[in-house]
Amino acid sequence: MMTPRESALRTGVLIRHNLLLMLREPGPLLSRMILPLVFVTLLRPLYLGTQGQTAGTEQAVVGTLVTFSLLALSISGSAILTERLGRTWDRLRGTPLHPAELLVGKAAPVFAALLAQQLLIVGFGVYALGMSVPHPLPLLGVLLSWTCALLALGALLGVLARSMGELSAAYDIGGMLLSSIGGALVPLGTLPHWVAQTAPLSPGYWAARGLRAALANDARTVTTACCVLLAVALTCATLAALRLQGRGGRLVPL
């Protein structure tokens, strides 16, 4: 019987392997890290003129974070779709590796990349733009919950898309749509009434609401937002697993 230490070692090898695969093509990852910093710098003066120094900076950082983290679904989705297109997923399942080891080995590098992107944007907001984060723990809770939702949503896109072109269209169109409807870039009060009514259907709405609540130390709203985001993560992860696994645990054909 395999010991916990042996399982941890095998999982570590998988994580290192998948991390190397990600770093071999660093272009998409670097663009998701650099572009948000340029975007928030250019967008911030627009918000300062209408909302003031504190609220304007928070709006710019939160809006940029939610929008570009949704666009970073490409990192999660491509990790799954590459395995499907290469027909390597069934080969991995045919090895002695436990399904939990496969899952952690594939998900851990993507989770780290998504979380690093968000922490980079927040750090830039704090150290370069002067944003105040008096309560970091609630903010970290929202970031972790949002990262779980992004990871699962990206995996679902990765198992549904039939090509890289379809995946690209899904995260580009879907990311901008979910962030816009969710009120990330434009306050919901300035948008048409129907947008405000449908906004809670977007995960981006709960991410933006939770981040703003964390900055204001509104524990009740933070808890609600985290619960919704984790529910989204669980739902998307379940749907992705059902799509990946057919009868007998074999990969469902494209």
N, C-alpha and C positions, 0 to 999 in steps of 0.2 A: 504494500500500500504506500502511496506517495506521501511524503511528509510535507508539512506546511512550508518548510524551508525549500524543498525541491520545487514546490508549486510556485513560490515567490521567485525563485531563480528563473524558472521557465517563463513566467510572466514578465520578468525584467528583460529577458532576451527579446521577447515579442515587442515590448515597448521600445527598446533600443532600435530594433529592426524597422518598425513603423516610423519612428522619429527620423531615421536616416532616409527613408523613402520620401518623407515630407521635405527634408532639407536638400535633397538632390534637385528639386525644382522649387527654389525659394522665391521665385517671382511672385506668384499669387499671395504668398504669406507676407512678403515685404510690402506689397501694394496695400494690403489690408491694414498694415501697421503704419505706413507713412501717410497715405492719403487722408485718413481722419484728422491728423494733426494739421495738415494744410487747410482742410475744410473748416475745422473749428476756428482757426485763426482768421480766415476770411469771413466767416459767418458771424462771429461774435460782435463786431461793430454794429451790425443791423439790430441785434437784440439790445445792445446797450442803449441805443437811442430811444427805444420804446419801453424798456422794462427796468432800466437802471443798471448800476454796476453789478450788484450781487445777483439779482434775478436774471439779468441778461447773460451773465457768465454761466450760471447754472443751466439756463435754457440751451445755450450753445453746446455745452459739454454733454448734457443728457441727450439732446437731439442727435448730435453726432455719434455718440456711443451707440444708441439704439439703432440708428440707420446703418452704420457700417458694420455692426456686429451681425445684423440680419444679412447684409451682403456677404459676410464671412461664412455664411452657410455653405459656400463653395468648398471650404476646407473640409467640412464634415461630409458633405455629399460626395465629393470626388474620391475621398478615401474608400467609400463603399463601392461607388460605381466602377472605380479602377479594378477592384477585385472581381466584380461581376463581368466586366468586359474582357478581362484577362482569363476568366474561367478558373481562377485560383481559389475561390471560396470553398468549393467542394473538396479541393485537395487539402486545404487546411483542416476541414472537418474530418477528413479521413485519417489524420494524424492522431497520436495518442493524447493530444492536447485536450484539456477539459474545455467545454464551451465557455465557462466563466473566464478562463485564461485568455481565450481568443477575444472575448468581448473587451476585457480590460486592456489587453495588448493593443487593440485597435483604437479604443476610445481615449485612452489616457493622453497620448500626444496631441490629439485633436482638442480635447478638453483644455489642456495646458495652453495651446495656441489661442483658443477663443478667449480664455480668461486673461492671458497676457495682453491681448489686444485691448481689452476693456481697462485693465489696470494701467496700461500705457496712456490711454486717453484721459483717465482720471488723474494720473500723475502729472500729465502735461497741464491739465486744468488747474491743478493745485500749485505747481512750481513755476509755471510760465504765465498763467493767467490770473493767479491770485484767488482761485476758488477756495472757499473754506469748507473743510470736512470735519466738523466738531465731533461727529459720532461715526467713526469708521466701521464699527462692528455691524450695525444695521446695513450699511452700504455694502459691506462684504457679503452679507447674507443675500442681498438682492442680486449681486453680481454672480454669486455661485448658483442661485436658482435660475437666473436667466441663462447662464452658460449651460446648465443641464437641459433647459428647454431648447436652446439652439442646437446642442449636440444631437438630441433626439429628432428634432425637426429636420436637420440636415441629413441624418441617416434615413429618414423616411423619404426625402427627396431622392437620395442616392439609390434607394431600392425601387422607386417608381420610375425614374427617368430611364430612357432607353439609349441615350447617347449623351456625350458631353455637351452637345448643342442644346438638347432639351434641358439638361441640368442648369446650364448657363442662363437660359431664358427664365427658368423657374425661380432662381434666386435673385436675378436682376429685377424682374417684374414683381415677383412676390415680396422681395425685400423692401423695395420702394413703396409698394402698395400698403404693406402692413405697418411700416413706420409712419407713412403719411396719414393713414386712417387712424392710427393710434395716437396722433397728436404729438409725435416726437419732434418734428421740425417746426410745425406751426401750432400755436396754442389752440385747443379745441374751441375756445370761446370766440375765435375769429373765423372759424370754419362754418359751413352750412349746418343747419340743425340736424339733418339726417346723418352727417358724419359723426357728430357727438353721440347720437343714439346708437350707432353701430360700432363705435370705437372699442367698447369692451370685448368685442369678438376678436380683436387683434391681440396677439401676445405682446406686440410692441407697446400697446397701451399700458399693459400691466407692468412691463419693464420700466417705461418712463415714469409711470405713477409711483412705482416702488422706489425708484432712484430719487425722485423729488422728495418723497416722504422720508427716505433715509437721511437726506441732507437736512431735513427739518425735524428729525428725531420723532416722527409720527409712528410709534411702534405698532399701533393697530393697523394702519394702512400698509406698513411694511410686511406685517404678518399675512395679511390678505393677499397682497401681491405675490409674495413668495409661495403661498399655497396654490394660487392659480397657476403660476409658472411651473411648479413641480407637477401639477396635474396635467398640464400640457406636455411636459416631458414624459410622464408615464404613458399618456395616451399615444403619443407619437412613437415612443419606443416599442410599445405593444404592437401597434400597426406595422411597424417596420419588421419586427420579429415574425409576425404572421406572414408577411409578404416574402421574407427570405426563406422561411421554412415551409416546405410542403409535407406531404405524408412521408413518414419515414425519415424526416429531417433533411431531405434533399432540397437543393436550391430550386426555387420555382423558375422555370424558363423565362427568358425575356420575351 
